Amino acid sequence: MARAISVCLLVLAVAACGSNGEETVEQVDEVLVRTAAANLGQQELAKAGAQVSGPLSCSTTRQEGGVDISCSGTTVDGRAVEVTGTATSLPGGNTVKGSFVGTASGQQVFSLECLGC
C-alpha cells in the first residue's frame, strides 16, 4: 500500500512540479495529502514510541497556502494518538513538508516540519 502511494505521489510530482522540484499542495488532490499524512504520521508516531493499532483516520481542509490535516487513532496499548498540522508541499512524493505535531494520550511526542524526512 505504501509503495503504491509513493508511486502515485511520484507520478504527480513528475507531472506537476514547481520550478524548485517541489509540488505545492495546491497542485495535488487533498486525498493524496490525507493518505500520505496518515501513513507518514503513523510512521512518525512509531518512531516516537507510539505504535498505532491500524491506520490513522484523517481529515483535511484546504486553506490558503496549505492543507490542514487532522489524524487520529489508537495505539496497540489503547492510548489515543493524534497528528495535526498544515501541509505545504510534497517534495519527492514520499514526504510531506509543513508543520506537524503528534500526541499520544494528550502528550506531545513530536513536533516536525516534515513527515517522513
C-alpha positions as CSV (number, residue, x, y, z in Angstrom):
1,M,0.0,0.0,0.0
2,A,2.7,2.5,1.0
3,R,4.6,1.7,-2.2
4,A,1.5,2.3,-4.3
5,I,1.0,5.6,-2.6
6,S,4.6,6.6,-3.2
7,V,4.3,5.7,-6.9
8,C,1.2,7.8,-7.2
9,L,2.8,10.7,-5.5
10,L,5.9,10.4,-7.7
11,V,3.8,10.4,-10.8
12,L,2.1,13.6,-9.7
13,A,5.4,15.1,-8.7
14,V,6.8,14.5,-12.2
15,A,3.6,15.8,-13.8
16,A,3.2,19.0,-11.7
17,C,6.4,20.1,-10.1
18,G,7.2,23.7,-9.4
19,S,10.5,25.2,-10.5
20,N,12.3,24.0,-7.4
21,G,11.1,20.4,-7.8
22,E,8.5,20.6,-5.0
23,E,4.8,20.3,-5.6
24,T,2.8,22.7,-3.7
25,V,-0.3,21.3,-2.0
26,E,-2.4,23.4,-4.3
27,Q,-1.2,21.2,-7.2
28,V,-2.3,17.9,-5.7
29,D,-5.5,16.4,-4.6
30,E,-6.4,16.6,-0.9
31,V,-6.9,12.8,-0.9
32,L,-3.2,12.3,-1.7
33,V,-2.2,14.7,1.0
34,R,-4.5,13.0,3.5
35,T,-3.3,9.5,2.5
36,A,0.4,10.5,2.7
37,A,-0.1,12.2,6.1
38,A,-1.9,9.2,7.5
39,N,0.9,6.8,6.5
40,L,3.8,9.1,7.3
41,G,2.1,10.3,10.6
42,Q,1.8,6.7,11.7
43,Q,5.5,6.1,11.0
44,E,6.5,9.2,12.9
45,L,4.4,8.2,15.9
46,A,6.0,4.8,15.8
47,K,9.5,6.4,15.8
48,A,8.3,8.4,18.9
49,G,7.3,5.1,20.7
50,A,3.6,5.2,20.0
51,Q,2.9,2.1,17.9
52,V,-0.5,2.7,16.2
53,S,-3.1,-0.1,16.0
54,G,-4.5,0.1,12.5
55,P,-4.4,3.0,10.1
56,L,-4.9,6.6,11.3
57,S,-8.2,8.3,10.3
58,C,-7.5,11.7,8.8
59,S,-9.5,14.6,7.5
60,T,-8.2,17.6,5.5
61,T,-9.3,21.1,4.8
62,R,-7.8,23.2,2.1
63,Q,-6.5,26.6,3.3
64,E,-4.7,29.5,1.7
65,G,-1.1,28.2,1.1
66,G,-1.7,24.7,2.5
67,V,-3.9,21.8,3.6
68,D,-4.8,21.5,7.3
69,I,-4.6,17.9,8.5
70,S,-6.2,16.2,11.5
71,C,-5.5,12.5,12.1
72,S,-6.5,10.3,15.0
73,G,-6.1,6.7,16.1
74,T,-5.2,4.4,18.9
75,T,-2.0,2.7,20.0
76,V,-1.7,-1.0,20.4
77,D,-1.8,-0.4,24.2
78,G,-5.1,1.6,23.9
79,R,-3.7,5.2,24.1
80,A,-5.4,7.9,21.9
81,V,-3.0,9.4,19.3
82,E,-3.3,12.4,17.0
83,V,-1.3,14.0,14.2
84,T,-2.3,17.6,13.3
85,G,-0.8,20.3,11.2
86,T,-0.6,22.0,7.9
87,A,0.9,20.5,4.8
88,T,2.6,23.0,2.4
89,S,4.4,20.7,-0.1
90,L,5.0,17.1,-1.2
91,P,8.7,17.0,-2.1
92,G,9.8,13.9,-3.9
93,G,6.4,12.2,-3.4
94,N,7.3,10.3,-0.2
95,T,7.5,13.1,2.4
96,V,5.1,15.9,3.4
97,K,6.5,19.3,4.4
98,G,4.7,21.8,6.7
99,S,4.2,22.0,10.4
100,F,3.0,18.9,12.3
101,V,2.5,17.9,15.9
102,G,2.0,14.3,17.2
103,T,0.4,13.4,20.5
104,A,-0.2,10.2,22.5
105,S,-2.5,10.4,25.5
106,G,-2.6,14.1,25.1
107,Q,1.2,14.4,25.5
108,Q,3.2,15.8,22.6
109,V,5.6,13.2,21.2
110,F,6.9,15.1,18.2
111,S,6.9,18.5,16.5
112,L,8.2,18.3,12.9
113,E,8.5,20.4,9.8
114,C,8.4,17.3,7.6
115,L,6.7,13.9,7.9
116,G,8.8,11.1,6.5
117,C,12.1,13.0,6.4
